Amino acid sequence: MKKILLSAFVIALIISCSTSKQIERAVNSGNYDQAISNAINKLRTNKNKKRKAEYVVMLQEAYFKANKRDADEIDYLKQDDNPENYIKIYDLYVNLNNRQQRIKPLLPLYVNDKEVTFKTKNYNSAMVASKDMASLHMYNNARAIIDDSSTSKLDYRFAYDQLNTIEELNPNFRDVRELINVAHQNGIDFVLVEMINDTEKVIPKRLEDDLLNFSTYGINNLWTIYHNNTDDKVTYDYKMLLNLRQINVSPEQVKERQIIKERQIADGKKLLLDDRGNQVKDSLGNAIEIDNLKTVRCEFYEFSQFKAVQITGNVEYYNLNTKQLADAFPITSEFIFEHIYANAQGDRRALDTNLLPFLELRAVPFPTEEQMIYDSGEDLKLQLKNIINSYSLN
């Protein structure tokens, strides 16, 4: 029992020393908030124990240095007098406030029965003031972008980000929510999608509908919307052509192969004889019987039905503003029909078990060319989706 208690004490001491070193390293490297987190975790229980005093001292040091660093940074940013700094100043005030809120539940803290000082301050007014200045600055920037008739889509997107930052920071500030919708609508790229069939074969109507049904792709994102039908109210920025150039369909094939299998199987019992032809008996005088092995043979005839279709083409992006080809990607899809069945002559016990299921099958009708072209559509849709997701219009 004493050994167990001693081991537990040693382990606890090692862990305690390790934590102290971690906090010390964090403070020395300027990672004050990490040091504060580690110290707080150690002081959540038994905070007034003498062995916890070192954590109190390190917590005070990290707290003081972190606050001084943030306060100095605020003073510098204010002197710089750059409106772009307002959001940074607000974030620093939030850091100061959050830091002291984390400390407060532990207070008061003592070292050698003497209370350790942790200065706190009311930052509410400073946070509100800096938040309003930051919001107003970003608002004016976004408003100027939206009101400029020459604004590009990328600029509208920047304004959208600024306005959303305001909404998170200062909900319902002025007419921000209305302007968010304006910036979004003007920042969207609209893409008109068309399919061209240059294959000299008939593309099933349902395949064309499936390929152009972009609602099933889940690819419309915040800044790109695809239409497969022209909307007269929309000015399109890009055209995406799904150009199917060639469809190759193989002839229907049936391949045959013969497999001959032989195997020894037990066919009843027979008496065990010695080299002289005499019966072999056990210790009780009973005749010994053994399996009567018999060689069986079976001819296995396998038939493979095969037919394949391959579709090749390009996905082409055209910039409708410049009337130029922006990019092109090759696509190739293949669908294979294969069916195997078999029959056998002879003793089926000679066959491997993996061959037996084919004996239950029979020949099936080959799929039509139209069906195979349609069946290749799932692979085409996957390739098309991957191209769209990986391609950036801007």
C-alpha positions as CSV (number, residue, x, y, z in Angstrom):
1,M,0.0,0.0,0.0
2,K,2.9,2.4,0.9
3,K,4.5,1.7,-2.5
4,I,1.2,2.5,-4.3
5,L,0.9,5.8,-2.4
6,L,4.5,6.7,-3.0
7,S,4.1,6.0,-6.8
8,A,1.0,8.1,-6.9
9,F,2.8,11.0,-5.2
10,V,5.8,10.8,-7.5
11,I,3.5,10.8,-10.6
12,A,1.6,13.8,-9.3
13,L,4.9,15.6,-8.6
14,I,6.2,14.9,-12.1
15,I,2.9,16.2,-13.6
16,S,3.0,19.3,-11.4
17,C,6.5,20.1,-12.4
18,S,5.7,19.5,-16.1
19,T,2.8,22.0,-15.9
20,S,4.9,24.6,-14.1
21,K,7.6,24.3,-16.8
22,Q,4.9,24.6,-19.5
23,I,3.5,27.8,-18.0
24,E,7.0,29.2,-17.5
25,R,7.9,28.5,-21.1
26,A,4.7,30.1,-22.3
27,V,5.4,33.3,-20.3
28,N,9.0,33.5,-21.5
29,S,7.9,33.1,-25.2
30,G,5.2,35.8,-24.9
31,N,2.3,33.3,-25.2
32,Y,0.7,34.9,-22.1
33,D,-2.9,33.8,-22.7
34,Q,-1.8,30.1,-23.0
35,A,0.1,30.5,-19.7
36,I,-3.0,32.0,-18.1
37,S,-5.2,29.1,-19.3
38,N,-2.8,26.6,-17.9
39,A,-2.5,28.4,-14.6
40,I,-6.3,28.8,-14.3
41,N,-6.8,25.0,-14.9
42,K,-4.4,24.3,-12.0
43,L,-6.2,26.7,-9.7
44,R,-9.8,25.5,-10.3
45,T,-9.5,23.2,-7.2
46,N,-7.7,23.8,-3.9
47,K,-6.5,27.2,-5.0
48,N,-5.4,28.2,-1.5
49,K,-3.1,25.2,-1.0
50,K,0.5,26.2,-0.4
51,R,1.6,24.0,-3.3
52,K,-0.6,26.1,-5.6
53,A,1.2,29.3,-4.7
54,E,3.6,29.1,-7.7
55,Y,0.7,29.0,-10.1
56,V,-0.8,32.1,-8.5
57,V,2.5,33.9,-9.0
58,M,2.8,32.8,-12.6
59,L,-0.8,33.7,-13.3
60,Q,-0.2,37.2,-12.0
61,E,2.9,37.7,-14.1
62,A,1.2,36.4,-17.3
63,Y,-1.9,38.5,-16.6
64,F,0.1,41.7,-16.1
65,K,2.3,41.2,-19.1
66,A,-0.7,40.3,-21.4
67,N,-2.6,43.4,-20.3
68,K,0.4,45.6,-20.7
69,R,1.1,44.3,-24.2
70,D,-2.5,44.9,-25.3
71,A,-2.7,48.3,-23.7
72,D,0.5,49.4,-25.4
73,E,-0.8,48.1,-28.7
74,I,-4.0,50.1,-28.3
75,D,-2.1,53.3,-27.5
76,Y,0.1,52.8,-30.6
77,L,-2.9,52.2,-32.9
78,K,-4.7,55.2,-31.5
79,Q,-1.7,57.4,-32.2
80,D,-1.4,56.0,-35.7
81,D,-4.8,57.5,-36.3
82,N,-5.6,55.1,-39.1
83,P,-9.4,54.2,-39.4
84,E,-8.4,50.7,-40.6
85,N,-7.2,50.1,-37.0
86,Y,-10.6,50.6,-35.4
87,I,-11.5,46.9,-35.6
88,K,-8.1,45.9,-34.2
89,I,-8.6,48.3,-31.3
90,Y,-12.0,46.8,-30.6
91,D,-10.6,43.3,-30.6
92,L,-7.9,44.3,-28.2
93,Y,-10.4,45.7,-25.8
94,V,-12.4,42.5,-26.1
95,N,-9.2,40.6,-25.2
96,L,-8.7,42.7,-22.1
97,N,-12.2,42.3,-21.0
98,N,-12.4,38.5,-21.6
99,R,-9.1,38.0,-19.8
100,Q,-10.2,39.6,-16.6
101,Q,-13.6,37.8,-16.8
102,R,-11.7,34.5,-16.8
103,I,-9.7,35.6,-13.7
104,K,-12.6,36.9,-11.7
105,P,-14.2,33.6,-10.6
106,L,-10.9,32.6,-8.9
107,L,-10.4,35.9,-7.0
108,P,-9.3,36.4,-4.3
109,L,-6.0,34.5,-4.6
110,Y,-3.4,34.4,-1.8
111,V,0.3,33.6,-1.5
112,N,1.6,33.2,2.1
113,D,-1.7,34.5,3.4
114,K,-1.3,37.7,1.5
115,E,-3.8,38.6,-1.3
116,V,-2.3,38.9,-4.7
117,T,-3.5,41.9,-6.8
118,F,-5.1,41.5,-10.2
119,K,-6.2,44.9,-11.5
120,T,-9.5,44.9,-13.3
121,K,-11.2,47.7,-15.3
122,N,-14.6,48.4,-16.9
123,Y,-14.0,48.3,-20.6
124,N,-17.6,48.6,-21.7
125,S,-17.5,52.2,-22.9
126,A,-14.2,51.7,-24.7
127,M,-15.6,48.5,-26.4
128,V,-18.8,50.3,-27.5
129,A,-16.9,53.3,-28.8
130,S,-14.3,51.3,-30.8
131,K,-17.0,49.0,-32.1
132,D,-19.1,51.9,-33.4
133,M,-16.1,53.6,-35.0
134,A,-15.1,50.3,-36.7
135,S,-18.6,49.7,-37.9
136,L,-18.9,53.2,-39.3
137,H,-15.6,53.0,-41.1
138,M,-16.4,49.7,-42.7
139,Y,-19.9,50.9,-43.5
140,N,-18.6,54.0,-45.3
141,N,-16.2,51.8,-47.3
142,A,-18.9,49.4,-48.3
143,R,-21.4,52.1,-49.1
144,A,-18.8,53.9,-51.4
145,I,-18.2,50.6,-53.3
146,I,-21.9,50.0,-53.7
147,D,-22.7,53.5,-54.9
148,D,-19.9,53.5,-57.5
149,S,-21.3,52.6,-60.9
150,S,-17.9,51.2,-62.0
151,T,-17.7,48.7,-59.1
152,S,-16.5,45.2,-60.2
153,K,-18.0,42.0,-58.9
154,L,-14.9,41.4,-56.8
155,D,-15.4,44.8,-55.2
156,Y,-19.0,43.9,-54.4
157,R,-17.8,40.8,-52.7
158,F,-15.3,42.8,-50.6
159,A,-18.2,45.1,-49.6
160,Y,-20.3,42.0,-48.8
161,D,-17.6,40.7,-46.4
162,Q,-17.2,44.2,-44.8
163,L,-21.0,44.4,-44.2
164,N,-21.2,40.9,-42.8
165,T,-18.4,41.8,-40.4
166,I,-20.5,44.8,-39.3
167,E,-23.5,42.6,-38.8
168,E,-21.6,40.2,-36.6
169,L,-20.0,43.0,-34.7
170,N,-22.9,45.4,-34.5
171,P,-26.2,43.7,-35.5
172,N,-28.8,45.8,-37.3
173,F,-26.4,48.8,-37.8
174,R,-28.1,51.3,-40.0
175,D,-29.2,49.7,-43.3
176,V,-26.5,47.0,-43.3
177,R,-28.8,44.1,-43.8
178,E,-30.3,45.7,-46.9
179,L,-26.9,46.5,-48.3
180,I,-25.7,43.0,-47.7
181,N,-28.4,41.8,-50.2
182,V,-27.5,44.5,-52.7
183,A,-23.7,43.6,-52.5
184,H,-24.5,39.9,-52.8
185,Q,-26.8,40.2,-55.8
186,N,-24.2,42.4,-57.7
187,G,-21.3,40.1,-56.8
188,I,-22.8,36.9,-58.3
189,D,-21.4,35.3,-61.4
190,F,-24.3,33.9,-63.5
191,V,-23.3,31.0,-65.8
192,L,-25.5,29.8,-68.6
193,V,-25.0,26.1,-69.3
194,E,-25.6,24.5,-72.7
195,M,-25.0,21.0,-74.1
196,I,-23.9,20.4,-77.7
197,N,-24.1,17.0,-79.3
198,D,-21.5,16.5,-82.0
199,T,-21.4,12.7,-81.7
200,E,-23.8,12.0,-84.6
201,K,-25.7,9.8,-82.2
202,V,-28.9,10.4,-80.4
203,I,-28.5,11.5,-76.8
204,P,-31.3,10.2,-74.6
205,K,-33.5,13.1,-73.6
206,R,-33.5,12.0,-70.0
207,L,-29.7,11.9,-70.0
208,E,-29.6,15.5,-71.3
209,D,-32.1,16.5,-68.6
210,D,-30.1,14.8,-65.9
211,L,-26.8,16.4,-67.0
212,L,-28.3,19.9,-67.1
213,N,-30.3,19.5,-63.9
214,F,-27.9,21.5,-61.7
215,S,-30.2,21.3,-58.7
216,T,-29.1,17.7,-58.2
217,Y,-25.4,18.6,-58.2
218,G,-25.4,20.8,-55.1
219,I,-22.8,23.1,-56.8
220,N,-24.4,26.6,-56.7
221,N,-22.3,28.5,-54.2
222,L,-22.4,32.0,-52.7
223,W,-21.0,33.7,-55.7
224,T,-21.8,31.4,-58.7
225,I,-25.2,30.4,-59.9
226,Y,-25.8,28.0,-62.9
227,H,-28.8,28.2,-65.2
228,N,-29.7,25.6,-67.8
229,N,-32.5,27.8,-69.2
230,T,-32.1,31.5,-70.1
231,D,-33.6,34.0,-67.8
232,D,-34.3,37.3,-69.6
233,K,-33.9,39.2,-66.3
234,V,-30.3,38.0,-65.8
235,T,-27.1,39.2,-67.5
236,Y,-24.9,36.2,-67.8
237,D,-21.1,36.5,-67.2
238,Y,-20.1,33.1,-68.5
239,K,-21.3,30.3,-70.7
240,M,-20.4,26.7,-69.9
241,L,-20.6,24.3,-72.9
242,L,-20.8,20.6,-72.3
243,N,-19.7,19.5,-75.7
244,L,-20.1,15.8,-76.4
245,R,-17.8,15.0,-79.3
246,Q,-17.8,11.2,-79.7
247,I,-19.7,8.1,-78.6
248,N,-18.1,4.7,-79.3
249,V,-20.2,1.6,-78.7
250,S,-18.6,-1.8,-78.9
251,P,-20.3,-4.7,-80.7
252,E,-22.1,-7.3,-78.6
253,Q,-19.6,-10.0,-77.7
254,V,-20.0,-13.5,-76.1
255,K,-16.7,-15.1,-75.1
256,E,-16.5,-18.8,-74.2
257,R,-13.9,-20.7,-72.2
258,Q,-13.8,-24.3,-71.0
259,I,-12.4,-25.4,-67.7
260,I,-11.8,-29.0,-66.8
261,K,-11.8,-29.9,-63.2
262,E,-10.9,-33.2,-61.5
263,R,-11.1,-34.0,-57.8
264,Q,-10.9,-37.0,-55.5
265,I,-14.0,-37.3,-53.3
266,A,-15.1,-39.8,-50.7
267,D,-17.5,-42.4,-52.2
268,G,-18.6,-44.6,-49.3
269,K,-16.2,-46.7,-47.1
270,K,-13.9,-49.7,-47.7
271,L,-11.8,-52.0,-45.5
272,L,-8.2,-51.1,-44.9
273,L,-5.9,-53.8,-46.3
274,D,-2.2,-54.3,-45.7
275,D,0.4,-54.9,-48.4
276,R,-0.5,-58.6,-48.5
277,G,-4.2,-57.9,-49.0
278,N,-5.2,-58.8,-45.4
279,Q,-7.6,-56.8,-43.3
280,V,-6.1,-54.4,-40.9
281,K,-7.8,-54.5,-37.4
282,D,-7.6,-52.2,-34.4
283,S,-6.5,-53.2,-30.9
284,L,-10.0,-54.7,-30.2
285,G,-9.9,-56.9,-33.3
286,N,-12.4,-54.8,-35.3
287,A,-11.8,-54.3,-39.0
288,I,-10.7,-50.7,-39.8
289,E,-12.7,-48.8,-42.5
290,I,-11.4,-45.9,-44.6
291,D,-12.9,-43.5,-47.2
292,N,-13.3,-45.0,-50.6
293,L,-11.8,-42.2,-52.7
294,K,-13.1,-41.7,-56.2
295,T,-11.9,-39.3,-58.9
296,V,-14.7,-37.2,-60.4
297,R,-14.4,-35.0,-63.5
298,C,-16.5,-32.1,-64.8
299,E,-16.3,-29.9,-67.9
300,F,-17.2,-26.2,-67.0
301,Y,-18.3,-24.0,-69.9
302,E,-18.2,-20.2,-69.0
303,F,-19.8,-17.6,-71.2
304,S,-19.1,-13.9,-70.9
305,Q,-21.4,-11.3,-72.4
306,F,-19.7,-8.0,-73.0
307,K,-20.6,-4.6,-74.3
308,A,-19.1,-1.2,-73.7
309,V,-19.8,2.5,-74.4
310,Q,-17.3,5.4,-74.3
311,I,-18.3,9.1,-74.4
312,T,-15.7,11.8,-74.9
313,G,-16.0,15.5,-75.0
314,N,-15.0,18.9,-73.5
315,V,-16.3,21.3,-70.8
316,E,-15.6,24.8,-72.1
317,Y,-16.0,28.0,-70.2
318,Y,-16.5,31.2,-72.2
319,N,-16.3,34.7,-70.7
320,L,-19.2,36.5,-72.2
321,N,-17.8,39.9,-71.4
322,T,-14.5,39.3,-73.4
323,K,-16.1,36.9,-75.9
324,Q,-13.1,34.6,-75.2
325,L,-12.6,31.0,-74.3
326,A,-11.6,31.1,-70.6
327,D,-10.7,27.4,-70.2
328,A,-11.5,23.9,-71.4
329,F,-11.4,20.5,-69.7
330,P,-11.6,17.0,-71.4
331,I,-14.1,14.5,-70.1
332,T,-14.3,10.8,-70.8
333,S,-16.9,8.4,-69.5
334,E,-17.1,4.6,-70.0
335,F,-19.8,2.2,-69.1
336,I,-19.3,-1.5,-69.3
337,F,-21.9,-4.2,-69.4
338,E,-20.6,-7.7,-68.5
339,H,-22.6,-10.7,-67.6
340,I,-21.2,-14.2,-66.9
341,Y,-23.1,-17.5,-66.9
342,A,-22.1,-21.1,-67.3
343,N,-23.2,-24.7,-67.8
344,A,-21.4,-28.0,-67.0
345,Q,-21.1,-31.6,-68.1
346,G,-20.0,-34.2,-65.7
347,D,-19.9,-34.5,-61.9
348,R,-20.3,-31.0,-60.4
349,R,-18.7,-32.1,-57.2
350,A,-15.4,-31.6,-59.0
351,L,-16.0,-27.8,-59.4
352,D,-14.6,-25.1,-57.1
353,T,-17.3,-23.5,-54.9
354,N,-16.7,-20.1,-56.6
355,L,-17.8,-21.5,-59.9
356,L,-21.1,-22.9,-58.8
357,P,-23.2,-19.7,-58.7
358,F,-22.6,-19.1,-62.4
359,L,-24.4,-22.4,-63.1
360,E,-27.6,-20.8,-61.8
361,L,-27.5,-18.0,-64.3
362,R,-28.5,-17.8,-68.0
363,A,-27.9,-15.5,-70.8
364,V,-29.6,-12.1,-70.6
365,P,-30.6,-9.6,-73.3
366,F,-27.8,-7.0,-74.1
367,P,-28.8,-3.5,-73.1
368,T,-29.7,-1.2,-76.0
369,E,-27.3,1.5,-77.2
370,E,-29.5,4.2,-75.8
371,Q,-29.6,2.5,-72.3
372,M,-25.8,2.2,-72.2
373,I,-25.4,5.8,-73.2
374,Y,-27.8,6.8,-70.4
375,D,-26.0,4.5,-67.9
376,S,-22.7,6.4,-68.6
377,G,-24.4,9.6,-67.3
378,E,-23.7,9.1,-63.6
379,D,-19.9,9.1,-64.3
380,L,-20.3,12.1,-66.6
381,K,-22.2,14.0,-63.9
382,L,-19.5,13.2,-61.3
383,Q,-16.8,14.5,-63.7
384,L,-18.8,17.6,-64.5
385,K,-19.3,18.3,-60.8
386,N,-15.6,17.9,-60.0
387,I,-14.7,20.3,-62.8
388,I,-17.2,22.9,-61.6
389,N,-16.1,22.6,-58.0
390,S,-12.4,22.9,-58.8
391,Y,-12.6,25.6,-61.4
392,S,-12.5,29.3,-60.2
393,L,-14.2,31.7,-62.5
394,N,-12.2,34.6,-61.2
